């Protein structure tokens, strides 16, 4: 280590410039269960790098919020109908 350093040409601020933000995107910190991150990571890996896990999580959240995902009641009714039809056919 030197005895002294010259900071006369130093500048205050970030060491690395912040990358430009994507329009409409917000950077947040969120804690998710490890199995969920692994699930979306596996799907992203299968895509061969075409889509990232964060994009997949964003899409899943958007489908839920916009009501595009089946409600659990609808899924349960469909399963019951299928089982009843299967049992009545036997």
Backbone as CSV, one residue per row, in Angstrom:
resi,resn,N_x,N_y,N_z,CA_x,CA_y,CA_z,C_x,C_y,C_z
1,UNK,0.835,-1.180,0.000,0.000,0.000,0.000,0.877,1.240,0.000
2,UNK,0.415,2.239,-0.702,1.142,3.503,-0.735,0.912,4.272,0.564
3,UNK,1.812,5.195,0.844,1.643,6.043,2.017,0.547,7.079,1.795
4,UNK,0.383,7.531,0.519,-0.669,8.502,0.218,-1.179,8.282,-1.212
5,UNK,-2.388,8.738,-1.455,-3.025,8.601,-2.765,-3.496,9.971,-3.220
6,UNK,-3.475,10.205,-4.555,-3.902,11.477,-5.124,-5.330,11.337,-5.663
7,UNK,-6.269,11.970,-4.994,-7.659,11.944,-5.410,-8.079,13.273,-6.040
8,UNK,-7.133,14.088,-6.446,-7.461,15.412,-6.977,-8.261,15.330,-8.278
9,UNK,-8.110,14.260,-9.039,-8.857,14.113,-10.300,-10.060,13.185,-10.137
10,UNK,-10.351,12.823,-8.915,-11.474,11.927,-8.650,-12.806,12.644,-8.801
11,UNK,-13.838,11.875,-9.106,-15.184,12.431,-9.233,-16.112,11.657,-8.317
12,UNK,-17.086,12.361,-7.760,-18.098,11.708,-6.944,-19.134,11.068,-7.839
13,UNK,-19.769,10.038,-7.349,-20.843,9.406,-8.102,-20.616,7.916,-8.251
14,UNK,-21.395,7.321,-9.112,-21.319,5.884,-9.333,-19.991,5.508,-9.968
15,UNK,-19.509,4.353,-9.603,-18.292,3.837,-10.211,-18.617,3.336,-11.618
16,UNK,-19.759,2.653,-11.742,-20.208,2.137,-13.033,-21.518,2.841,-13.377
17,UNK,-21.632,3.294,-14.600,-22.856,3.978,-15.012,-24.033,3.019,-14.942
18,UNK,-25.164,3.519,-14.478,-26.375,2.701,-14.399,-26.900,2.460,-15.807
19,UNK,-27.265,1.209,-16.116,-27.779,0.930,-17.465,-29.115,1.643,-17.688
20,UNK,-29.433,1.962,-18.936,-30.713,2.636,-19.205,-31.874,1.722,-18.836
21,UNK,-32.897,2.304,-18.251,-34.064,1.544,-17.826,-34.967,1.239,-19.004
22,UNK,-35.577,0.041,-18.971,-36.550,-0.300,-20.001,-37.834,0.474,-19.717
23,UNK,-38.472,0.895,-20.765,-39.715,1.634,-20.618,-40.781,0.744,-19.980
24,UNK,-41.420,1.243,-18.939,-42.494,0.503,-18.295,-42.033,-0.557,-17.302
25,UNK,-40.751,-0.688,-17.107,-40.223,-1.701,-16.188,-39.748,-1.007,-14.909
26,UNK,-39.899,-1.704,-13.785,-39.466,-1.184,-12.495,-38.573,-2.227,-11.846
27,UNK,-37.423,-1.798,-11.379,-36.510,-2.707,-10.688,-36.935,-2.796,-9.231
28,UNK,-37.168,-4.042,-8.765,-37.536,-4.265,-7.371,-36.731,-5.422,-6.819
29,UNK,-36.766,-5.562,-5.533,-36.208,-6.740,-4.882,-37.379,-7.505,-4.295
30,UNK,-37.460,-8.790,-4.618,-38.569,-9.614,-4.160,-38.007,-10.959,-3.716
31,UNK,-38.576,-11.502,-2.666,-38.145,-12.811,-2.175,-39.195,-13.836,-2.574
32,UNK,-38.770,-14.846,-3.333,-39.661,-15.896,-3.798,-39.186,-17.232,-3.247
33,UNK,-40.090,-18.183,-3.150,-39.715,-19.519,-2.712,-38.765,-20.130,-3.732
34,UNK,-37.774,-20.847,-3.220,-36.735,-21.425,-4.069,-37.311,-22.365,-5.132
35,UNK,-38.334,-23.142,-4.752,-38.901,-24.088,-5.720,-39.569,-23.365,-6.889
36,UNK,-40.144,-22.189,-6.646,-40.746,-21.418,-7.733,-39.683,-20.886,-8.682
37,UNK,-38.613,-20.368,-8.127,-37.528,-19.854,-8.958,-36.916,-21.002,-9.769
38,UNK,-36.744,-22.162,-9.136,-36.220,-23.336,-9.842,-37.148,-23.754,-10.971
39,UNK,-38.448,-23.728,-10.718,-39.442,-24.110,-11.731,-39.326,-23.219,-12.967
40,UNK,-39.366,-21.906,-12.750,-39.283,-20.987,-13.875,-37.896,-21.021,-14.523
41,UNK,-36.864,-21.247,-13.720,-35.511,-21.376,-14.269,-35.387,-22.582,-15.180
42,UNK,-36.023,-23.694,-14.807,-35.998,-24.902,-15.627,-36.689,-24.662,-16.966
43,UNK,-37.835,-23.995,-16.928,-38.550,-23.686,-18.175,-37.699,-22.768,-19.048
44,UNK,-37.062,-21.789,-18.430,-36.205,-20.864,-19.183,-35.030,-21.620,-19.813
45,UNK,-34.448,-22.553,-19.072,-33.340,-23.347,-19.608,-33.790,-24.166,-20.807
46,UNK,-34.993,-24.737,-20.723,-35.524,-25.548,-21.830,-35.742,-24.718,-23.092
47,UNK,-35.955,-23.409,-22.923,-36.184,-22.555,-24.089,-34.884,-22.273,-24.837
48,UNK,-33.777,-22.704,-24.277,-32.490,-22.485,-24.942,-32.045,-21.040,-24.936
49,UNK,-32.461,-20.295,-23.934,-32.052,-18.898,-23.830,-32.959,-17.924,-24.556
50,UNK,-34.069,-18.406,-25.100,-34.984,-17.524,-25.821,-35.796,-16.648,-24.876
51,UNK,-36.053,-17.166,-23.682,-36.844,-16.412,-22.707,-36.227,-16.622,-21.327
52,UNK,-36.174,-15.558,-20.544,-35.587,-15.636,-19.215,-36.621,-15.967,-18.148
53,UNK,-36.129,-16.406,-16.992,-37.050,-16.795,-15.920,-37.840,-15.600,-15.393
54,UNK,-37.245,-14.414,-15.392,-37.974,-13.242,-14.915,-39.122,-12.892,-15.855
55,UNK,-38.907,-13.064,-17.150,-39.962,-12.829,-18.125,-41.101,-13.815,-17.913
56,UNK,-40.767,-15.070,-17.627,-41.789,-16.082,-17.382,-42.597,-15.769,-16.125
57,UNK,-41.916,-15.342,-15.070,-42.613,-14.984,-13.830,-43.531,-13.789,-14.088
58,UNK,-43.041,-12.802,-14.841,-43.842,-11.628,-15.172,-45.089,-12.036,-15.958
59,UNK,-44.928,-12.943,-16.916,-46.063,-13.409,-17.728,-47.084,-14.141,-16.870
60,UNK,-46.610,-14.992,-15.951,-47.520,-15.735,-15.076,-48.307,-14.775,-14.178
61,UNK,-47.637,-13.774,-13.645,-48.314,-12.783,-12.816,-49.340,-11.997,-13.629
62,UNK,-48.975,-11.629,-14.857,-49.897,-10.874,-15.705,-51.137,-11.696,-16.032
63,UNK,-50.965,-12.978,-16.368,-52.111,-13.848,-16.651,-53.032,-13.940,-15.439
64,UNK,-52.444,-14.045,-14.265,-53.251,-14.130,-13.043,-54.032,-12.839,-12.827
65,UNK,-53.352,-11.719,-12.929,-53.990,-10.427,-12.670,-55.085,-10.133,-13.688
66,UNK,-54.855,-10.495,-14.937,-55.832,-10.232,-15.985,-56.933,-11.286,-16.043
67,UNK,-56.881,-12.256,-15.153,-57.933,-13.257,-15.070,-57.891,-14.304,-16.168
68,UNK,-56.747,-14.466,-16.815,-56.640,-15.446,-17.892,-56.416,-16.858,-17.374
69,UNK,-55.975,-16.967,-16.132,-55.768,-18.291,-15.563,-57.099,-18.829,-15.063
70,UNK,-57.246,-20.130,-15.118,-58.471,-20.744,-14.619,-58.554,-20.590,-13.109
71,UNK,-59.723,-20.270,-12.650,-59.945,-20.215,-11.207,-59.970,-21.638,-10.674
72,UNK,-59.583,-21.828,-9.437,-59.511,-23.189,-8.902,-60.877,-23.846,-8.869
73,UNK,-61.936,-23.015,-8.699,-63.288,-23.575,-8.701,-63.627,-24.171,-10.074
74,UNK,-63.251,-23.459,-11.140,-63.503,-23.953,-12.493,-62.732,-25.242,-12.752
75,UNK,-61.511,-25.293,-12.291,-60.693,-26.497,-12.459,-61.303,-27.664,-11.698
76,UNK,-61.734,-27.425,-10.468,-62.355,-28.477,-9.659,-63.634,-28.991,-10.318
77,UNK,-64.462,-28.082,-10.811,-65.692,-28.503,-11.486,-65.395,-29.357,-12.722
78,UNK,-64.385,-28.952,-13.495,-64.016,-29.710,-14.683,-63.554,-31.110,-14.303
79,UNK,-62.748,-31.235,-13.266,-62.254,-32.542,-12.820,-63.407,-33.419,-12.347
80,UNK,-64.327,-32.833,-11.584,-65.482,-33.600,-11.090,-66.328,-34.088,-12.265
81,UNK,-66.575,-33.194,-13.248,-67.349,-33.607,-14.431,-66.655,-34.747,-15.169
82,UNK,-65.339,-34.655,-15.329,-64.596,-35.706,-16.022,-64.677,-37.025,-15.262
83,UNK,-64.540,-36.971,-13.942,-64.600,-38.193,-13.131,-65.998,-38.801,-13.151
84,UNK,-67.026,-37.965,-13.096,-68.399,-38.465,-13.127,-68.679,-39.122,-14.478
85,UNK,-68.216,-38.505,-15.545,-68.415,-39.099,-16.885,-67.663,-40.411,-17.004
86,UNK,-66.470,-40.474,-16.466,-65.676,-41.701,-16.528,-66.348,-42.817,-15.719
87,UNK,-66.891,-42.476,-14.553,-67.538,-43.483,-13.696,-68.891,-43.938,-14.269
88,UNK,-69.607,-43.032,-14.910,-70.911,-43.427,-15.480,-70.737,-44.265,-16.737
89,UNK,-69.602,-44.124,-17.412,-69.332,-44.907,-18.626,-68.906,-46.333,-18.275
90,UNK,-68.417,-46.513,-17.069,-67.890,-47.840,-16.677,-68.964,-48.791,-16.246
